[in-house]
């Protein structure tokens, strides 16, 4: 009859052998499973760049230089309102002349005017500020067509840009409000960028005024009926982020009332980088 010590020895050895066997076979089974999965996985040929420009890593210095130039100039100009709109609007047309009037009225309320610096609505906004001895800023962009700076920008406030995203930062950071005249894809891009930044609280809420009911009401109805009610892609409160008006006086009234309700001393750049 085996002693208790001998029984314990055999039990212990049996446990170790059983564990070793399980681990060995389990590891082999796992390895086999991995190998099976590896061999059955499809081989994909991923796309490769057909052209890689060697100077891409150095692009950041061009970007930084645009930010530095913009900050150094715009930090010193005081509160402004950015005016967006089409470069194709001709002098003498109703919206061109309305933009001139808006530029004038904004300077009478103490705001500078920032535009994209080109022709059309941009020229009209700058012209209104210039004619009223107000601050007139142009944020130009290099384009293959239709963009050259207009003559109503102070030379030291005419800022050229290579990159759209740097230009957008300058538009947004130093504007206490946004006036959106009729325009094309670029105007819509700028408008929805600002709406998104306010909706997501990346910048403080500021007045956004769309000018021209006949131009904007259709878009507003689509946003309300399709985006809000049918697909629930925005909140009901988002419909209050912008106003639609027809007159220059209403533009300035909305902006003035917004800041009057906030009290004095609340004017500051929209975000810190």
C-alpha positions in Angstrom: 0.0 0.0 0.0 1.5 3.3 -1.1 2.3 5.8 1.6 0.5 9.2 1.7 3.7 11.0 0.6 4.0 8.7 -2.4 0.4 9.2 -3.4 0.9 13.0 -3.2 4.0 12.7 -5.4 2.2 10.8 -8.1 -0.9 13.1 -7.9 1.4 16.1 -8.2 3.3 14.6 -11.1 0.1 13.6 -12.9 -1.2 17.1 -12.5 2.0 18.6 -14.0 2.0 16.1 -16.9 -1.7 16.8 -17.6 -1.1 20.6 -17.5 2.0 20.3 -19.7 0.0 18.2 -22.2 -2.9 20.6 -22.3 -0.6 23.6 -22.7 1.4 21.9 -25.4 -1.6 20.7 -27.3 -3.5 23.9 -26.7 -0.6 26.0 -28.0 -0.2 23.7 -31.0 -4.0 24.0 -31.6 -3.8 27.8 -31.3 -0.8 27.9 -33.6 -2.6 25.7 -36.1 -5.7 27.9 -35.9 -3.6 31.0 -36.5 -1.8 29.4 -39.4 -5.1 28.4 -40.8 -6.4 31.9 -40.6 -3.2 33.3 -42.0 -3.2 31.0 -45.0 -6.9 31.6 -45.8 -6.8 35.4 -45.4 -7.0 37.1 -48.8 -3.9 38.8 -50.1 -4.6 42.4 -50.9 -2.5 44.6 -53.1 -2.7 48.1 -51.6 -2.4 51.1 -53.8 0.8 53.1 -53.8 1.5 56.7 -54.5 2.4 57.2 -58.2 4.0 60.5 -57.3 5.5 61.7 -54.1 6.8 65.3 -53.8 9.9 65.4 -51.8 9.3 68.9 -50.3 6.1 67.9 -48.5 7.8 67.8 -45.1 9.0 71.4 -45.6 5.5 72.7 -46.4 4.9 73.4 -42.7 7.3 76.3 -42.9 5.2 77.9 -45.6 2.1 77.3 -43.4 3.7 78.7 -40.3 4.8 81.8 -42.1 1.2 82.6 -43.3 -0.1 82.2 -39.7 2.6 84.4 -38.3 2.0 87.2 -40.9 -1.8 87.0 -40.4 -1.6 87.1 -36.6 0.9 90.0 -36.5 -1.4 92.1 -38.7 -4.8 91.1 -37.4 -4.0 91.2 -33.7 -3.8 94.9 -34.0 -6.9 95.8 -36.1 -9.6 95.5 -33.5 -13.1 93.9 -33.8 -14.3 93.2 -37.3 -17.1 91.6 -39.2 -16.3 89.2 -42.1 -18.3 89.5 -45.3 -18.7 86.5 -47.5 -20.1 86.5 -51.1 -19.5 85.8 -54.7 -16.5 87.1 -56.6 -18.7 87.2 -59.7 -21.2 89.9 -58.6 -20.8 92.9 -60.8 -20.7 96.6 -59.7 -24.0 98.3 -60.1 -26.0 95.1 -59.4 -28.4 95.1 -56.3 -26.3 92.8 -54.1 -23.1 94.7 -54.9 -24.6 98.0 -53.9 -26.2 96.4 -50.9 -22.8 95.1 -49.8 -21.3 98.6 -50.2 -24.0 99.9 -47.9 -23.4 97.2 -45.3 -19.7 97.9 -45.3 -20.4 101.6 -44.6 -23.0 100.8 -41.9 -20.6 98.4 -40.1 -17.9 101.1 -39.9 -20.4 103.5 -38.5 -21.0 101.0 -35.7 -17.2 100.8 -35.1 -16.4 97.5 -36.8 -13.8 96.9 -39.3 -14.6 94.8 -42.4 -12.8 91.6 -43.5 -13.4 90.1 -46.9 -11.6 87.7 -49.2 -10.0 90.7 -50.8 -11.1 89.9 -54.4 -13.7 91.3 -56.7 -17.5 91.2 -56.5 -19.1 91.1 -53.1 -15.7 91.2 -51.5 -14.8 94.4 -53.3 -18.1 95.9 -52.4 -17.7 95.2 -48.7 -14.2 96.7 -48.7 -15.4 99.7 -50.7 -18.0 100.5 -48.2 -15.5 100.5 -45.3 -12.9 102.4 -47.4 -15.3 105.1 -48.4 -16.3 105.6 -44.7 -12.6 105.7 -43.5 -13.0 102.4 -41.7 -10.7 99.4 -41.3 -10.7 97.5 -44.6 -8.9 94.1 -44.6 -8.5 91.7 -47.5 -7.5 88.0 -47.1 -6.4 87.2 -50.6 -6.0 83.6 -52.0 -3.9 82.4 -54.9 -6.4 81.0 -57.5 -6.0 80.0 -61.1 -8.9 82.3 -62.0 -11.0 85.3 -60.9 -8.9 86.3 -57.9 -6.9 89.6 -57.7 -7.1 92.0 -54.9 -9.4 94.9 -55.1 -8.3 98.6 -54.8 -10.2 99.3 -51.6 -7.9 97.5 -49.1 -5.3 99.3 -47.0 -1.9 98.2 -48.3 -0.8 97.0 -44.8 -4.0 95.0 -44.4 -3.8 93.2 -47.8 -2.8 89.6 -46.8 -1.9 87.1 -49.5 -2.6 83.4 -48.8 -1.6 80.2 -50.4 -3.6 77.9 -48.2 -7.4 78.0 -47.8 -7.3 76.6 -44.2 -5.0 79.4 -43.0 -7.2 82.0 -44.6 -10.3 80.5 -42.9 -8.6 80.8 -39.5 -8.1 84.5 -40.1 -11.7 85.0 -41.3 -13.0 83.4 -38.1 -10.6 84.3 -35.4 -11.0 88.1 -35.7 -14.6 88.4 -36.7 -17.3 89.5 -34.2 -20.0 88.5 -36.7 -20.5 87.2 -40.2 -22.4 88.7 -43.1 -23.2 86.2 -45.9 -24.2 87.6 -49.2 -25.3 85.5 -52.2 -22.5 83.4 -53.6 -21.3 80.0 -54.9 -19.6 77.0 -53.4 -16.9 79.0 -51.7 -19.5 81.2 -49.9 -21.4 78.1 -48.8 -18.2 76.5 -47.6 -17.4 79.5 -45.5 -20.9 79.8 -44.1 -21.2 76.1 -43.1 -17.7 76.1 -41.6 -18.7 78.9 -39.2 -22.1 77.3 -38.4 -20.2 74.0 -37.6 -17.7 75.8 -35.3 -20.5 77.5 -33.4 -22.7 74.4 -33.3 -19.8 72.3 -31.9 -18.7 75.1 -29.5 -15.3 75.4 -31.0 -15.9 79.1 -31.1 -18.2 81.3 -29.1 -21.6 82.1 -30.6 -21.5 85.2 -32.8 -24.1 86.7 -35.1 -24.4 85.1 -38.6 -26.6 87.2 -40.9 -27.6 85.9 -44.4 -28.6 88.7 -46.7 -31.1 88.2 -49.5 -34.3 86.3 -48.6 -35.0 85.3 -52.2 -31.6 83.7 -52.3 -31.4 82.0 -48.9 -35.0 81.1 -48.0 -34.9 77.9 -50.2 -31.8 76.7 -48.4 -33.2 77.5 -45.0 -36.4 75.5 -45.9 -34.3 72.5 -47.0 -32.3 72.6 -43.8 -35.4 72.7 -41.7 -37.5 70.2 -43.7 -34.9 67.6 -44.7 -32.0 67.9 -42.3 -34.0 68.7 -39.2 -37.5 67.1 -39.5 -37.0 64.2 -41.9 -33.5 63.0 -41.0 -33.0 64.6 -37.5 -29.4 65.4 -38.4 -29.4 68.8 -36.5 -31.2 70.1 -33.4 -34.1 72.5 -33.5 -31.9 75.1 -31.7 -29.5 75.0 -34.6 -32.1 76.9 -36.7 -31.5 79.9 -34.5 -27.8 80.1 -35.3 -28.4 82.4 -38.3 -30.8 85.2 -39.4 -32.0 86.1 -42.9 -32.6 89.7 -43.8 -32.9 92.0 -46.8 -31.7 95.4 -45.5 -28.3 96.8 -44.4 -29.9 98.4 -41.3 -31.2 95.0 -40.2 -27.7 93.5 -40.5 -26.2 96.0 -38.2 -29.1 96.0 -35.8 -28.8 92.2 -35.3 -25.0 92.5 -34.6 -25.4 95.5 -32.3 -28.3 93.9 -30.4 -26.3 90.7 -29.9 -23.4 92.6 -28.2 -25.6 95.0 -26.3 -27.2 92.0 -24.6 -23.7 90.7 -23.7 -22.7 93.9 -21.9 -19.6 96.0 -22.4 -16.0 94.6 -22.6 -17.0 91.3 -24.3 -15.3 91.8 -27.6 -12.3 89.4 -28.1 -10.9 87.1 -30.7 -13.1 84.0 -31.2 -10.6 81.3 -30.1 -7.0 80.9 -28.8 -4.7 78.6 -30.6 
